Amino acid sequence: MVAAPIKSKYPELDTNNIIKVSDKLSLLKSVAIYGANGSGKSNLVKAIITMLIFIRDSFKNELIGRAIIEPFALNHENPNLPTFFQLVFLYNNVRYRYGFEVYRNEVKSEWLFGTPDKKEVYFFTREGSTIQINEKQFVEGKELANKTSVNNLFLNIAKAFNGNVSKRIVDFLTGSILVSAGINDSSFRETTLDIMKFEHFKQHILSFMNIADFGIQEISNRKTIIKNIPEGVSEDLLNQILTDNGEVVVSKRTVLDENGHKLLDKEWIMDDHESDGTQKIFNYSGVITTTLMSGMALFLDEFDARLHPMLTKKIVEMFNSPILNKNGAQLIFVTHDTNLLDNTLLRRDQIYFTEKNKMQETVLYSLADFKGVRNDASYEKDYINGKYGAIPFLGDFEKLFQ
């Protein structure tokens, strides 16, 4: 998400799509990731999820590493090597670099560096059971090394003992990065339902969906007692509702007569009657609102699935907008929608590709890495023609039926 020192054909992109941190550092508001099926795009998103889950849950579950961390299986040496995770991020104007290596359930190494001044210094480093602490920067870690097991992150131990720096970092990482992996984005619905409890946000979500041309008059969520369930619910959904004893989302639409005049309003359960695209944009609506207002980072896999290309483009424009995105929110999305490969929408450094090398490893690279790409080039046409790689090499399908 670090902006490259490039100029766009349209100068407004070099202003609107950038978060200026300092004279030497600017960040990107959005990045698109393209690549063939099986090239590793989703694994990038899953790696972010895995790191955040390990930070959040390893303190409570010492066996979680074995369950969620999967070594690279296409190199015979790698399954016996630890998996490396690292994030570089800004928090309260300090640039931190935090990471760890995990093998099965054991933390093999861990480190935290930062720039409280101009030069990066270490807060703590860990190799096996040996932990070195910079008491000037991380005094909260003093005398905690012997309380840290091989299954726990030292950062979490320091937080458990009321460490100020560690608490801020853990809370920031687990609370300011939202991730949707794969086509199932139902996990985002909880965020949307949470903010719908406030009438202002509820109306904001409804307005968002109507501006997106979904034609819904009202949205509400209700406890699943029998009298609150609208008619016409399928038996499968009804059984699920009664078993889960959760909440249902009810949408209201207008019923018209043969002359197009309003007869009445009809309510139904969204999951049973609304389209997959309607459900997806509802799930996204609260997350997009929260992200833009709070300046968070949002990772979306299968971004274009079930959504019209004009709508996905509009969402990207929202994140690039200096009016709507005033707090430095960032959108990282995986897509096959070449409609977004547009030099009026994205700079070259906002377009990334994934491709497998000869060792079957995923390589991630940017369009800005290519020499000689003109600012007025048709990114979409050149990508489809294989100029940037990251496309499938398809055989002759007709031979299958000969």
C-alpha positions as CSV (number, residue, x, y, z in Angstrom):
1,M,0.0,0.0,0.0
2,V,3.0,2.3,-0.3
3,A,2.6,4.7,-3.2
4,A,5.3,4.6,-5.9
5,P,6.9,7.9,-7.2
6,I,4.9,7.9,-10.5
7,K,2.6,10.3,-12.3
8,S,-0.7,9.4,-13.8
9,K,-2.3,10.6,-17.0
10,Y,-5.0,12.2,-14.9
11,P,-3.4,14.4,-12.2
12,E,-6.4,14.1,-9.9
13,L,-5.6,10.5,-9.3
14,D,-2.2,11.5,-7.8
15,T,-4.1,13.6,-5.3
16,N,-7.4,11.8,-4.6
17,N,-6.1,8.2,-4.5
18,I,-3.2,9.0,-2.1
19,I,-2.9,9.3,1.7
20,K,0.0,11.7,2.2
21,V,1.8,10.7,5.5
22,S,4.9,12.8,5.1
23,D,7.2,14.3,2.5
24,K,8.8,10.9,2.1
25,L,5.8,8.6,2.5
26,S,2.4,8.3,0.8
27,L,0.0,5.4,1.0
28,L,-2.6,4.1,-1.4
29,K,-6.3,4.2,-0.6
30,S,-7.1,1.2,-2.8
31,V,-5.4,-1.7,-4.5
32,A,-6.8,-4.3,-6.9
33,I,-5.3,-7.8,-7.2
34,Y,-5.7,-9.8,-10.4
35,G,-4.5,-13.2,-11.4
36,A,-5.5,-16.6,-12.9
37,N,-7.5,-19.0,-10.9
38,G,-5.2,-20.9,-8.5
39,S,-2.4,-18.2,-8.7
40,G,-2.6,-17.4,-5.0
41,K,-4.8,-14.4,-4.8
42,S,-7.0,-15.8,-2.1
43,N,-4.0,-17.1,-0.1
44,L,-2.8,-13.5,0.4
45,V,-6.2,-12.7,2.0
46,K,-6.1,-15.9,4.0
47,A,-2.6,-15.1,5.3
48,I,-3.9,-11.8,6.7
49,I,-6.8,-13.6,8.4
50,T,-4.6,-16.3,9.8
51,M,-2.2,-13.8,11.3
52,L,-5.0,-11.8,12.9
53,I,-6.7,-14.9,14.3
54,F,-3.4,-16.1,15.7
55,I,-2.8,-12.8,17.4
56,R,-6.4,-12.7,18.7
57,D,-7.0,-16.3,19.8
58,S,-3.6,-18.0,20.5
59,F,-3.6,-16.7,24.1
60,K,-6.8,-18.6,24.7
61,N,-6.2,-21.6,22.5
62,E,-2.7,-23.1,22.5
63,L,-3.6,-25.5,19.7
64,I,-4.9,-23.0,17.2
65,G,-1.7,-22.9,15.2
66,R,-2.0,-26.4,14.0
67,A,-5.6,-25.8,13.0
68,I,-5.2,-22.6,11.0
69,I,-1.6,-22.5,9.7
70,E,-1.0,-24.6,6.7
71,P,2.6,-24.9,5.4
72,F,3.4,-24.6,1.7
73,A,3.0,-28.2,0.4
74,L,4.6,-28.0,-3.1
75,N,8.2,-27.9,-1.8
76,H,9.2,-31.0,0.1
77,E,11.3,-28.9,2.6
78,N,8.7,-26.3,3.5
79,P,6.2,-28.5,5.6
80,N,9.0,-28.7,8.2
81,L,9.7,-25.0,8.2
82,P,8.0,-22.3,10.3
83,T,5.5,-20.0,8.7
84,F,6.5,-16.3,8.6
85,F,4.1,-13.4,9.2
86,Q,4.8,-9.7,9.3
87,L,2.9,-6.5,9.0
88,V,4.2,-2.9,8.8
89,F,1.7,-0.4,9.9
90,L,1.2,3.2,11.2
91,Y,-0.4,3.9,14.5
92,N,-0.4,7.2,16.3
93,N,2.2,8.5,13.8
94,V,4.6,5.6,14.7
95,R,5.6,3.1,12.1
96,Y,5.6,-0.4,13.6
97,R,6.9,-3.6,12.2
98,Y,5.5,-6.7,14.0
99,G,5.8,-10.3,13.1
100,F,6.4,-13.9,14.2
101,E,7.2,-17.4,12.9
102,V,5.1,-20.4,13.9
103,Y,5.6,-24.1,13.4
104,R,2.6,-26.2,14.4
105,N,1.7,-24.7,17.7
106,E,5.1,-23.3,18.6
107,V,6.2,-19.7,18.2
108,K,9.8,-20.0,16.9
109,S,10.5,-16.2,16.7
110,E,8.8,-12.9,17.3
111,W,9.8,-9.3,17.0
112,L,8.5,-5.7,17.3
113,F,10.2,-2.7,15.9
114,G,9.1,0.9,15.7
115,T,10.1,4.5,14.8
116,P,9.2,6.6,17.9
117,D,11.9,8.9,16.5
118,K,13.3,9.0,12.9
119,K,15.3,5.8,13.2
120,E,13.8,2.3,13.6
121,V,14.6,0.7,17.0
122,Y,13.7,-2.7,18.4
123,F,11.1,-3.0,21.2
124,F,11.7,-6.7,21.7
125,T,13.1,-9.7,19.8
126,R,12.5,-13.3,20.4
127,E,14.4,-16.4,19.2
128,G,13.0,-19.6,20.7
129,S,12.9,-19.1,24.5
130,T,15.3,-16.2,24.4
131,I,13.6,-12.8,24.6
132,Q,15.6,-9.5,24.4
133,I,13.7,-6.4,25.6
134,N,14.5,-2.7,25.0
135,E,13.4,-1.4,28.4
136,K,13.4,2.2,27.1
137,Q,10.7,1.5,24.5
138,F,9.0,-1.7,26.0
139,V,9.4,-1.5,29.8
140,E,6.2,-3.4,30.2
141,G,7.9,-6.6,28.9
142,K,10.4,-6.6,31.8
143,E,10.4,-9.8,33.8
144,L,7.7,-11.4,31.6
145,A,10.0,-13.7,29.5
146,N,9.7,-16.5,32.0
147,K,5.9,-16.2,31.9
148,T,5.8,-16.8,28.1
149,S,5.3,-20.4,26.9
150,V,6.3,-21.7,23.5
151,N,2.6,-21.6,22.4
152,N,2.0,-17.9,23.3
153,L,3.0,-14.6,21.6
154,F,5.1,-12.4,23.9
155,L,3.0,-9.4,22.7
156,N,-0.1,-11.1,24.1
157,I,1.6,-11.9,27.4
158,A,2.6,-8.3,27.8
159,K,-1.0,-7.2,27.1
160,A,-2.3,-9.7,29.7
161,F,-0.2,-7.9,32.3
162,N,-1.7,-4.5,31.3
163,G,1.1,-3.4,29.0
164,N,0.2,-0.1,27.3
165,V,2.1,-0.5,24.1
166,S,1.1,-4.1,23.6
167,K,-2.5,-3.5,24.3
168,R,-2.6,-0.6,21.8
169,I,-1.0,-2.7,19.1
170,V,-3.1,-5.8,19.6
171,D,-6.3,-3.8,19.7
172,F,-5.3,-1.8,16.7
173,L,-4.4,-4.9,14.6
174,T,-7.4,-7.0,15.6
175,G,-9.9,-4.1,15.5
176,S,-8.9,-2.0,12.5
177,I,-8.5,-4.6,9.8
178,L,-11.6,-6.2,8.4
179,V,-11.3,-9.2,6.1
180,S,-13.8,-11.2,4.0
181,A,-12.3,-14.4,2.5
182,G,-14.1,-16.1,-0.3
183,I,-17.6,-15.8,-1.7
184,N,-19.2,-16.3,1.7
185,D,-19.2,-12.8,3.2
186,S,-21.9,-13.5,5.8
187,S,-19.4,-12.7,8.6
188,F,-19.8,-9.0,7.7
189,R,-23.5,-9.1,8.4
190,E,-22.8,-9.0,12.2
191,T,-21.1,-5.6,11.7
192,T,-24.0,-4.3,9.7
193,L,-26.5,-5.5,12.2
194,D,-24.6,-4.0,15.1
195,I,-24.6,-0.5,13.6
196,M,-28.2,-0.8,12.5
197,K,-29.1,-0.6,16.2
198,F,-28.5,3.1,15.8
199,E,-31.2,4.8,13.7
200,H,-28.8,7.2,12.0
201,F,-26.7,4.3,10.7
202,K,-29.7,2.3,9.8
203,Q,-31.0,5.1,7.6
204,H,-27.5,5.4,6.1
205,I,-27.4,1.8,5.2
206,L,-30.9,2.0,3.6
207,S,-29.8,5.1,1.6
208,F,-26.7,3.3,0.5
209,M,-28.7,0.4,-0.9
210,N,-31.3,2.6,-2.6
211,I,-28.6,4.8,-4.2
212,A,-27.2,1.5,-5.5
213,D,-30.7,0.9,-7.1
214,F,-31.9,-2.0,-5.0
215,G,-35.4,-0.6,-4.4
216,I,-35.9,-1.6,-0.8
217,Q,-38.2,0.6,1.3
218,E,-37.2,-0.6,4.8
219,I,-34.8,-3.0,6.5
220,S,-35.0,-4.3,10.0
221,N,-33.7,-7.2,12.1
222,R,-35.9,-9.1,14.5
223,K,-35.7,-11.8,17.0
224,T,-36.9,-15.1,15.6
225,I,-40.1,-15.6,17.5
226,I,-42.8,-17.1,15.3
227,K,-45.0,-14.0,15.1
228,N,-42.1,-12.0,13.7
229,I,-41.5,-14.3,10.8
230,P,-43.2,-13.2,7.5
231,E,-45.2,-15.5,5.4
232,G,-43.7,-17.6,2.6
233,V,-40.5,-18.6,4.4
234,S,-39.0,-21.8,3.0
235,E,-39.0,-24.8,5.3
236,D,-35.2,-25.1,5.2
237,L,-34.8,-21.5,6.3
238,L,-37.5,-21.8,8.9
239,N,-35.8,-24.8,10.4
240,Q,-32.5,-23.0,10.5
241,I,-34.0,-19.9,12.1
242,L,-35.7,-22.0,14.8
243,T,-32.6,-24.0,15.5
244,D,-30.1,-21.1,15.6
245,N,-32.5,-18.9,17.5
246,G,-30.7,-15.9,16.0
247,E,-32.0,-12.8,14.3
248,V,-33.5,-12.5,10.8
249,V,-33.2,-9.5,8.4
250,V,-36.5,-8.4,7.1
251,S,-36.8,-6.2,4.0
252,K,-39.9,-4.3,2.9
253,R,-40.9,-3.7,-0.7
254,T,-43.9,-2.0,-2.4
255,V,-46.6,-4.1,-4.1
256,L,-48.1,-2.3,-7.1
257,D,-51.4,-2.7,-9.0
258,E,-51.7,-3.2,-12.8
259,N,-51.4,0.6,-13.2
260,G,-48.2,0.9,-11.2
261,H,-49.9,2.5,-8.2
262,K,-49.0,1.4,-4.6
263,L,-51.3,-1.1,-3.1
264,L,-49.4,-2.1,0.0
265,D,-46.0,-2.8,1.6
266,K,-44.8,-6.4,1.8
267,E,-42.2,-7.8,4.2
268,W,-40.1,-10.9,3.7
269,I,-36.9,-12.4,5.0
270,M,-33.9,-11.2,3.1
271,D,-32.1,-14.6,3.0
272,D,-35.1,-16.3,1.5
273,H,-36.4,-13.7,-1.0
274,E,-33.8,-11.2,-1.9
275,S,-31.1,-11.9,-4.6
276,D,-27.6,-13.0,-3.7
277,G,-26.4,-9.6,-4.9
278,T,-28.8,-7.7,-2.6
279,Q,-27.7,-9.8,0.4
280,K,-24.1,-9.2,-0.4
281,I,-24.4,-5.4,-0.7
282,F,-26.4,-5.4,2.6
283,N,-23.6,-7.4,4.3
284,Y,-21.0,-5.0,2.9
285,S,-22.9,-1.8,3.6
286,G,-22.2,-1.6,7.3
287,V,-18.6,-2.6,6.8
288,I,-18.0,0.0,4.1
289,T,-19.6,2.6,6.3
290,T,-17.6,1.7,9.3
291,T,-14.4,1.5,7.4
292,L,-14.7,4.9,5.7
293,M,-15.8,6.6,8.9
294,S,-13.1,5.1,11.1
295,G,-10.2,5.0,8.7
296,M,-9.8,1.2,8.8
297,A,-8.4,-1.3,6.3
298,L,-10.8,-3.6,4.4
299,F,-9.7,-6.8,2.6
300,L,-12.2,-8.3,0.2
301,D,-11.8,-11.6,-1.7
302,E,-14.2,-12.3,-4.6
303,F,-15.1,-8.6,-4.6
304,D,-16.9,-8.7,-8.0
305,A,-18.9,-11.9,-7.4
306,R,-22.7,-11.3,-7.6
307,L,-22.2,-7.5,-8.0
308,H,-22.7,-5.5,-11.2
309,P,-19.5,-3.9,-12.6
310,M,-20.8,-0.4,-12.3
311,L,-21.5,-1.0,-8.6
312,T,-18.0,-2.4,-7.8
313,K,-16.5,0.6,-9.6
314,K,-18.6,3.0,-7.6
315,I,-17.4,1.3,-4.3
316,V,-13.7,1.7,-5.4
317,E,-14.5,5.4,-6.2
318,M,-15.9,5.8,-2.7
319,F,-12.6,4.8,-1.2
320,N,-10.6,7.0,-3.6
321,S,-12.9,10.0,-2.9
322,P,-11.3,12.8,-0.8
323,I,-14.9,13.8,0.2
324,L,-16.1,10.3,1.4
325,N,-12.7,9.0,2.6
326,K,-11.3,11.7,4.9
327,N,-9.8,9.3,7.5
328,G,-7.4,7.3,5.4
329,A,-9.4,4.1,5.0
330,Q,-7.9,1.5,2.7
331,L,-9.5,-1.1,0.4
332,I,-7.6,-4.1,-0.8
333,F,-9.7,-6.3,-3.1
334,V,-9.3,-9.5,-5.2
335,T,-11.1,-9.4,-8.5
336,H,-11.4,-10.8,-12.0
337,D,-13.4,-7.7,-13.2
338,T,-11.2,-6.2,-15.9
339,N,-13.7,-3.2,-16.1
340,L,-11.7,-1.8,-13.1
341,L,-8.4,-1.9,-15.0
342,D,-9.1,1.8,-16.0
343,N,-6.5,4.5,-16.0
344,T,-9.2,7.0,-15.0
345,L,-9.9,5.0,-11.8
346,L,-6.6,3.5,-10.6
347,R,-2.9,4.4,-10.8
348,R,-0.4,1.8,-12.0
349,D,0.8,1.2,-8.4
350,Q,-2.8,0.4,-7.4
351,I,-2.9,-2.6,-9.8
352,Y,-1.3,-5.8,-8.6
353,F,-1.0,-9.3,-10.1
354,T,-0.3,-12.8,-8.8
355,E,1.4,-15.5,-10.8
356,K,3.0,-18.8,-10.0
357,N,6.8,-19.1,-10.6
358,K,8.5,-22.4,-11.7
359,M,8.6,-23.5,-8.1
360,Q,4.8,-23.1,-7.8
361,E,5.2,-20.2,-5.4
362,T,3.0,-17.1,-5.7
363,V,4.7,-14.0,-6.8
364,L,3.0,-10.7,-6.2
365,Y,3.9,-7.7,-8.4
366,S,2.6,-4.3,-9.4
367,L,1.9,-2.7,-12.8
368,A,4.2,0.0,-11.6
369,D,7.1,-2.6,-11.7
370,F,6.8,-2.7,-15.5
371,K,9.1,-0.5,-17.5
372,G,7.7,1.4,-20.4
373,V,4.0,1.2,-19.6
374,R,2.5,4.5,-20.9
375,N,0.1,6.5,-18.8
376,D,-2.5,6.4,-21.6
377,A,-2.2,2.6,-22.1
378,S,-5.3,0.5,-22.1
379,Y,-4.6,-1.6,-19.0
380,E,-7.6,-3.8,-19.6
381,K,-6.7,-4.6,-23.2
382,D,-3.1,-5.2,-22.4
383,Y,-3.8,-7.5,-19.5
384,I,-6.3,-9.6,-21.5
385,N,-3.6,-9.9,-24.2
386,G,-1.1,-11.2,-21.7
387,K,1.2,-8.2,-21.6
388,Y,1.4,-8.2,-17.8
389,G,1.2,-12.0,-17.2
390,A,-1.1,-13.3,-14.5
391,I,-3.6,-14.9,-16.9
392,P,-4.5,-18.5,-17.5
393,F,-3.0,-20.4,-20.4
394,L,-6.1,-22.2,-21.8
395,G,-5.9,-25.2,-24.0
396,D,-8.3,-26.3,-26.8
397,F,-11.6,-27.2,-25.0
398,E,-13.1,-28.6,-28.2
399,K,-10.7,-31.6,-28.0
400,L,-12.6,-32.7,-24.9
401,F,-15.6,-33.7,-27.1
402,Q,-13.8,-35.1,-30.1
